[in-house]
Amino acid sequence: MSVMLVIITVVFAVAALLTVWRIIIGPSILDRAVAADVLLTLVICVLGAEMAINHHTRTLPLLLIVAAVGVFGSISIARFVARRDGDGR
């Protein structure tokens, strides 16, 4: 079981580092927005994996809050980019 935990931790850590790298280098705001969504998805996956490994649901409210922040953030960025590109809506 401990070997599997190490593998899971390494995979999530590498994915998070690559995602943060994409947020830093961009090049566009949409690339950064997608990377931020991926990072939030990774956080959700880590929380879900932690709940499954430890057999509890105590972090479920946090998981739902992070998911809501991701959805509302994506909608906000999409509206901002649409206005900036001259969509006019």
N, C-alpha and C positions, 0 to 999 in steps of 0.2 A: 504494500500500500504506500509506503514512504517513497519508493522509486517513482510511482505514478504521480504523487504530489509534486515531486521535484520536476518531473517532465511537464506537468500542467503549469507550474509556476514559471518555468523557463519559457514555454510557448507564449503565455500571456505577457510576460515581461518583454520579450522580443517584439511581439505585435504592438505593444504599447509604445516602445521606443521608436519603432518605425513610423507609427502614427504621429507621435509628437514631432518627429523629424519632418513629416509631410506638412504638419501645421506650421512649422518654422519656415521652411523653404518655399511654401506656396505652390506655384507662383501666383495664382489668382485667388480671389476671395471664395470662389466656389470650391476650389481644391481644399482650401482650409476648412470650409464648412463641412464638406464630406469627411475629411479627416477627423473633425471634431465629433461628427456623428459616429464614426467608427470607434473613436475613443470612448464615447459614452456607451456604445454597444459592448465594448470590452469590459467596461466597469460592470455593466449588467450581467455579463457572462461570469465574471469573477464572483460577484455576489451570489449568483445562482449556484455556481460550483461550490462555493463555501457553504451554502445552505444544504446542498446535497451531501457533501462530505461530512458535515457535522450533524446532520439529521435534525434540523430545526427550521423554523420559519420566522425567526425574530427580525431578520433583516429585510423581510418582504416589504414593509412600508418604505424603506430607503430605496429599494429596487424600483418601486412604483414611482417615487418622486424623481429619481434619475431618468426614468423612461419619459415622464411628463416633461421634464426640462429639455430632453432631447427633441421631442416632438415640437414643443413650442419654439425652441431655438431654431429648428429647421424651417418652420413656417415663417418666423421673423426674418431670417436671412433671405429666404426666397422672395418675400415681399420687398425687402430692401433692394435686392438685386434687380427685381422687376421695375421698381421705380427709377433706379439709377440708370438702367438701360433705356429709359424713355418709353416704357410700356404705357404709362399714364393712367393706370387703374388705381 
